[in-house]
Amino acid sequence: MLVVKIDDVSMERVGLFPWTRDIMADAIVFLREMGAKTVVFDLSYLDRSPVKVDPAYVQNELPGYLDYGFEQINSAVAQILDSIAGQNPTRDELEAYRDMLIEFNSGIKGSLDTSIAYVTRDVDEYFAKTLKFFGDSYLTLTMINANDIIGDEKTFNMANHDTEWLESRIALTDLSVQHDTKTPEAIGIHPAISLLLRRAKNTGFVNADPDADGYRRRVHLLHKFNDLYYGQLVFVPLLDYLGNPEVTVTDSAITLTNAQVHGTETTIRIPRTTDGSILIHWPDDETPLEKYSNAQYIRELLYEGEQPDDGITFATYRDYREDFFSSAAKLIDPAYEQAILADLDPDDTELTEEVF
């Protein structure tokens, strides 16, 4: 199974930007053709795109339609002139020929109007169609919390957003709550534009606050709005992948009952921290350079004094430094090199040489 996540970083790497939605549309069609199962957009499509001129259509296709239309008009005029050549038509006959020509040209004009209309493309409509075509596509929500609002009036106007659709189609349904006091409660939701939202399979929120040092070590899997629960952007497709198990929420854990894992039914218990979030276990360890940078970041903050509530202490700095030295030692230890080589194909000499 191939799962593809498209975000701002990946767009920057290939020289694209979030507003090129027609390119995204073509990309996900290609991904579906290549066997991708799920596509998750970590891009917030909050506004309509401007109408875009399609240069390829203008240069390659439109001239053919115009040439064909005028050829039809020329042919009709020639036929009428040929039919009355050498004759002495009456006034009524001439008016009849005129009406026939006007009616024929009106049909050609309608055809040309349609062709010209395609000079501009509604890229959002096109993107929406490809989201539906892909099928298993997911967009974003942003949960609006009270502390996100500047000023004393902590309200968010939902009048321009499809609250009924969010509550009936997006809010989690197969969910049991048993004394949950830790799930954050939003005062509003800012979803992707309705045109896209209604064509995607589902959507999830992307709120994720970093720790004091800028790293994200925890994330909420659930948010509430109007007493209904909404899932985090990765959690929502994960539930679908696991066969949509029953979700039980308590202060201590989020439990998935009857989850399908490789054909086996199982129960998955996800512990929650004191604030209701979950700790992230990153699949890839940081490099020694990244660990060194983390230690330097903490040291710079310590120049202004310790901040124990935010985890900025000398003990924290020392732990980061020890972690750096430990990882650096492993990197230059011959035993580490041998461990890498043991996992490689011995016949792959090119890759083996890269290890040394």
C-alpha positions as CSV (number, residue, x, y, z in Angstrom):
1,M,0.0,0.0,0.0
2,L,1.3,3.4,-1.0
3,V,0.2,6.4,1.2
4,V,1.2,9.8,0.0
5,K,1.3,13.0,2.1
6,I,1.6,16.3,0.3
7,D,2.6,19.3,2.4
8,D,4.3,22.8,2.1
9,V,7.8,21.3,2.4
10,S,7.4,18.9,-0.4
11,M,5.9,21.6,-2.6
12,E,8.9,23.8,-1.9
13,R,11.3,21.0,-2.8
14,V,9.9,20.6,-6.3
15,G,9.4,24.3,-6.9
16,L,5.6,24.4,-6.5
17,F,3.3,26.3,-4.2
18,P,-0.1,25.5,-2.7
19,W,-2.0,27.7,-5.1
20,T,-1.1,25.6,-8.1
21,R,-4.1,23.3,-7.6
22,D,-4.3,22.3,-11.2
23,I,-0.8,20.8,-10.9
24,M,-1.9,19.0,-7.7
25,A,-4.9,17.7,-9.5
26,D,-2.8,16.2,-12.3
27,A,-0.3,14.8,-9.7
28,I,-2.9,12.9,-7.7
29,V,-4.4,11.4,-10.9
30,F,-0.9,10.2,-11.7
31,L,-0.4,8.9,-8.2
32,R,-3.6,6.9,-8.5
33,E,-2.4,5.4,-11.8
34,M,0.8,4.4,-10.1
35,G,-1.0,2.6,-7.3
36,A,-1.2,5.1,-4.5
37,K,-3.9,4.0,-2.0
38,T,-4.3,7.2,0.1
39,V,-3.3,10.8,-0.4
40,V,-3.3,13.2,2.5
41,F,-2.9,17.0,1.9
42,D,-1.3,18.9,4.7
43,L,-2.2,22.1,2.9
44,S,-5.1,24.4,4.0
45,Y,-7.2,25.3,1.0
46,L,-9.1,28.1,2.7
47,D,-9.8,30.4,-0.3
48,R,-10.9,30.0,-3.9
49,S,-8.2,30.2,-6.6
50,P,-8.3,32.8,-9.3
51,V,-9.5,31.7,-12.7
52,K,-6.5,30.6,-14.8
53,V,-5.8,30.9,-18.5
54,D,-4.8,27.6,-20.0
55,P,-2.0,28.4,-22.4
56,A,-1.7,24.9,-23.8
57,Y,-5.4,25.0,-24.8
58,V,-5.1,28.4,-26.3
59,Q,-2.0,27.5,-28.4
60,N,-2.8,23.9,-29.3
61,E,-6.6,23.2,-29.3
62,L,-8.5,26.5,-29.6
63,P,-7.1,27.4,-33.1
64,G,-8.4,24.1,-34.5
65,Y,-11.9,24.8,-33.1
66,L,-11.9,28.3,-34.6
67,D,-10.7,27.1,-38.0
68,Y,-13.4,24.4,-38.1
69,G,-16.1,26.9,-37.2
70,F,-15.2,29.5,-39.8
71,E,-14.8,26.7,-42.4
72,Q,-18.4,25.7,-41.7
73,I,-19.6,29.3,-42.1
74,N,-17.7,29.6,-45.4
75,S,-19.1,26.4,-46.6
76,A,-22.7,27.4,-45.8
77,V,-22.3,30.8,-47.5
78,A,-20.8,29.1,-50.6
79,Q,-23.6,26.5,-50.8
80,I,-26.3,29.2,-50.7
81,L,-24.5,31.4,-53.3
82,D,-24.1,28.4,-55.5
83,S,-27.7,27.4,-55.2
84,I,-28.9,30.8,-56.4
85,A,-26.3,31.4,-59.0
86,G,-27.9,32.0,-62.5
87,Q,-31.3,32.3,-60.9
88,N,-33.5,35.2,-60.2
89,P,-34.8,34.4,-56.7
90,T,-37.8,36.3,-55.3
91,R,-37.6,38.5,-52.3
92,D,-39.3,35.8,-50.2
93,E,-36.7,33.2,-51.3
94,L,-33.8,35.5,-50.5
95,E,-35.3,36.1,-47.0
96,A,-35.6,32.4,-46.5
97,Y,-31.9,31.8,-47.5
98,R,-30.9,34.6,-45.2
99,D,-32.9,33.1,-42.3
100,M,-31.3,29.7,-43.0
101,L,-27.8,31.2,-42.9
102,I,-28.5,33.2,-39.7
103,E,-29.8,30.0,-38.0
104,F,-26.8,28.0,-39.1
105,N,-24.3,30.7,-38.0
106,S,-26.0,30.8,-34.6
107,G,-25.3,27.1,-34.1
108,I,-21.6,27.7,-35.1
109,K,-21.5,30.7,-32.7
110,G,-22.7,28.5,-29.8
111,S,-20.1,25.9,-30.5
112,L,-17.3,28.6,-30.7
113,D,-18.6,30.2,-27.4
114,T,-18.2,26.8,-25.7
115,S,-14.7,26.4,-27.1
116,I,-13.7,29.9,-26.0
117,A,-15.1,29.3,-22.5
118,Y,-12.4,26.6,-22.0
119,V,-9.7,29.3,-22.4
120,T,-10.1,29.9,-18.7
121,R,-10.1,27.0,-16.3
122,D,-11.7,26.9,-12.8
123,V,-8.8,25.1,-11.2
124,D,-10.7,24.5,-8.0
125,E,-13.5,22.7,-9.8
126,Y,-10.9,20.6,-11.7
127,F,-9.0,19.8,-8.4
128,A,-12.3,18.9,-6.8
129,K,-13.1,16.4,-9.6
130,T,-9.7,14.7,-9.2
131,L,-10.1,14.5,-5.5
132,K,-13.4,12.6,-6.1
133,F,-11.7,10.5,-8.8
134,F,-8.8,9.5,-6.5
135,G,-11.3,8.5,-3.9
136,D,-9.2,8.0,-0.7
137,S,-8.2,11.7,-0.4
138,Y,-8.0,13.7,2.8
139,L,-8.0,17.5,3.4
140,T,-7.4,19.7,6.4
141,L,-9.4,21.4,9.1
142,T,-8.0,24.1,11.5
143,M,-9.6,24.0,14.9
144,I,-10.0,27.5,16.3
145,N,-9.2,27.7,20.0
146,A,-10.0,30.6,22.3
147,N,-6.3,31.5,22.7
148,D,-6.0,31.8,18.9
149,I,-8.3,34.9,19.1
150,I,-6.7,38.2,19.8
151,G,-8.8,40.4,22.1
152,D,-11.4,40.0,24.7
153,E,-14.2,38.6,22.5
154,K,-13.3,34.9,22.1
155,T,-15.7,34.1,19.3
156,F,-15.4,32.7,15.8
157,N,-18.0,33.3,13.1
158,M,-19.1,30.0,11.5
159,A,-21.7,31.7,9.2
160,N,-19.5,31.2,6.1
161,H,-18.7,27.6,6.8
162,D,-20.9,24.5,6.3
163,T,-21.4,23.5,9.9
164,E,-24.2,21.0,9.0
165,W,-21.8,19.2,6.6
166,L,-19.0,19.1,9.2
167,E,-21.3,17.7,11.9
168,S,-23.0,15.1,9.7
169,R,-20.1,14.0,7.5
170,I,-16.8,14.8,9.2
171,A,-17.4,14.5,13.0
172,L,-16.4,11.0,14.3
173,T,-19.5,8.8,14.9
174,D,-18.3,5.4,16.1
175,L,-17.0,6.8,19.3
176,S,-17.7,6.1,23.0
177,V,-16.7,8.7,25.6
178,Q,-16.2,7.6,29.2
179,H,-15.2,10.5,31.5
180,D,-13.1,12.6,29.1
181,T,-12.0,16.0,30.5
182,K,-8.8,16.5,28.5
183,T,-9.8,16.8,24.9
184,P,-9.5,20.4,23.8
185,E,-12.7,22.2,22.9
186,A,-12.6,24.6,20.0
187,I,-14.8,27.6,19.5
188,G,-14.9,27.2,15.7
189,I,-13.6,25.3,12.7
190,H,-11.9,26.6,9.6
191,P,-12.2,23.9,6.9
192,A,-11.0,23.8,3.3
193,I,-13.4,25.5,0.9
194,S,-16.7,23.6,0.5
195,L,-16.2,22.8,-3.2
196,L,-13.1,20.7,-2.2
197,L,-14.3,19.5,1.1
198,R,-17.4,17.8,-0.3
199,R,-15.3,15.9,-3.0
200,A,-12.7,14.6,-0.6
201,K,-13.3,11.4,1.3
202,N,-12.7,13.0,4.7
203,T,-10.7,15.6,6.5
204,G,-8.8,16.0,9.8
205,F,-7.4,18.9,11.8
206,V,-3.7,20.0,11.7
207,N,-3.3,21.9,14.9
208,A,0.0,20.9,16.5
209,D,1.8,23.2,19.0
210,P,5.6,22.8,19.4
211,D,7.4,22.4,22.6
212,A,9.5,25.3,24.0
213,D,12.5,24.3,22.0
214,G,10.6,24.3,18.7
215,Y,10.3,20.5,18.4
216,R,6.9,18.7,18.2
217,R,6.9,15.8,20.6
218,R,3.2,15.5,21.2
219,V,0.0,15.9,19.3
220,H,-3.7,15.8,20.1
221,L,-5.6,13.0,18.2
222,L,-9.0,14.5,19.0
223,H,-10.6,18.0,19.3
224,K,-14.2,18.8,20.2
225,F,-16.6,21.4,18.7
226,N,-20.2,21.7,19.7
227,D,-19.8,18.5,21.8
228,L,-18.8,16.5,18.7
229,Y,-15.3,14.9,18.2
230,Y,-13.1,15.5,15.2
231,G,-9.9,13.6,14.4
232,Q,-6.4,14.6,13.6
233,L,-5.4,14.6,9.9
234,V,-3.4,11.3,10.1
235,F,-5.7,9.7,12.7
236,V,-8.7,9.9,10.4
237,P,-7.2,7.8,7.5
238,L,-5.6,5.5,10.0
239,L,-9.0,4.6,11.4
240,D,-10.2,3.8,7.9
241,Y,-7.1,1.7,7.3
242,L,-7.8,-0.2,10.5
243,G,-11.3,-1.0,9.4
244,N,-13.0,1.8,11.4
245,P,-12.8,0.3,14.8
246,E,-14.8,1.6,17.8
247,V,-13.0,4.4,19.5
248,T,-13.2,4.7,23.3
249,V,-12.0,8.0,24.9
250,T,-11.1,8.4,28.5
251,D,-8.7,10.7,30.3
252,S,-6.0,8.1,30.3
253,A,-6.2,6.6,26.8
254,I,-7.8,6.4,23.4
255,T,-8.6,2.8,22.7
256,L,-9.4,1.2,19.3
257,T,-11.5,-1.9,19.7
258,N,-11.7,-4.5,16.9
259,A,-9.0,-2.9,14.8
260,Q,-8.0,-4.9,11.7
261,V,-4.2,-5.2,11.6
262,H,-2.9,-7.4,8.7
263,G,-6.1,-9.5,8.8
264,T,-6.1,-9.9,12.6
265,E,-8.6,-8.3,14.9
266,T,-6.9,-6.6,17.8
267,T,-7.3,-3.8,20.5
268,I,-4.9,-0.8,20.4
269,R,-4.5,1.3,23.4
270,I,-3.0,4.8,22.9
271,P,-1.9,6.4,26.2
272,R,-2.6,10.1,26.8
273,T,-0.4,12.5,28.6
274,T,-1.5,14.8,31.3
275,D,-2.9,17.4,28.8
276,G,-4.7,14.7,26.7
277,S,-2.2,14.7,23.9
278,I,-0.1,11.7,22.9
279,L,3.7,11.5,22.7
280,I,5.1,11.1,19.2
281,H,7.5,8.3,18.6
282,W,9.4,9.4,15.5
283,P,10.4,6.4,13.4
284,D,13.8,7.8,12.5
285,D,16.4,8.9,15.0
286,E,18.0,12.3,14.8
287,T,21.4,12.6,13.3
288,P,24.4,13.5,15.5
289,L,24.4,17.0,13.9
290,E,20.7,17.5,14.8
291,K,21.3,16.4,18.4
292,Y,24.3,18.8,18.6
293,S,22.0,21.6,17.3
294,N,19.4,20.8,19.9
295,A,22.0,21.1,22.7
296,Q,23.2,24.4,21.3
297,Y,19.6,25.7,21.2
298,I,19.1,24.9,24.9
299,R,22.4,26.4,25.8
300,E,21.5,29.7,24.1
301,L,18.2,29.8,26.0
302,L,20.1,29.2,29.3
303,Y,22.1,32.4,28.9
304,E,18.8,34.1,29.8
305,G,18.4,31.9,32.9
306,E,16.7,28.6,33.6
307,Q,13.0,28.2,32.8
308,P,12.0,24.9,34.6
309,D,8.3,25.1,33.5
310,D,9.4,25.0,29.9
311,G,12.0,22.4,30.4
312,I,14.9,24.8,29.9
313,T,17.3,23.7,32.6
314,F,21.0,22.9,32.8
315,A,20.1,19.2,33.4
316,T,18.1,19.3,30.1
317,Y,21.2,20.7,28.3
318,R,23.4,18.1,29.8
319,D,21.1,15.3,28.6
320,Y,21.1,16.7,25.1
321,R,24.9,16.9,25.1
322,E,25.3,13.3,26.4
323,D,22.8,12.2,23.7
324,F,25.0,13.9,21.1
325,F,28.2,12.3,22.3
326,S,26.5,8.9,22.5
327,S,25.2,9.0,19.0
328,A,28.5,10.4,17.6
329,A,30.4,7.6,19.3
330,K,28.1,5.0,17.7
331,L,28.6,6.6,14.3
332,I,32.4,6.3,14.5
333,D,32.4,2.9,16.2
334,P,33.5,0.1,13.9
335,A,30.8,-2.1,15.4
336,Y,28.2,0.3,14.2
337,E,29.6,0.1,10.7
338,Q,29.5,-3.7,10.9
339,A,25.8,-3.6,12.0
340,I,24.9,-1.6,9.0
341,L,26.8,-3.9,6.7
342,A,25.0,-6.9,8.2
343,D,21.7,-5.5,7.0
344,L,22.9,-5.0,3.4
345,D,22.9,-7.4,0.5
346,P,26.5,-8.7,0.3
347,D,26.2,-8.7,-3.5
348,D,25.4,-5.0,-3.6
349,T,29.0,-3.8,-3.8
350,E,28.2,-0.3,-4.8
351,L,26.1,0.3,-1.6
352,T,28.5,-1.5,0.6
353,E,31.3,0.7,-0.5
354,E,29.3,3.8,0.5
355,V,29.3,2.6,4.1
356,F,33.1,2.7,4.4
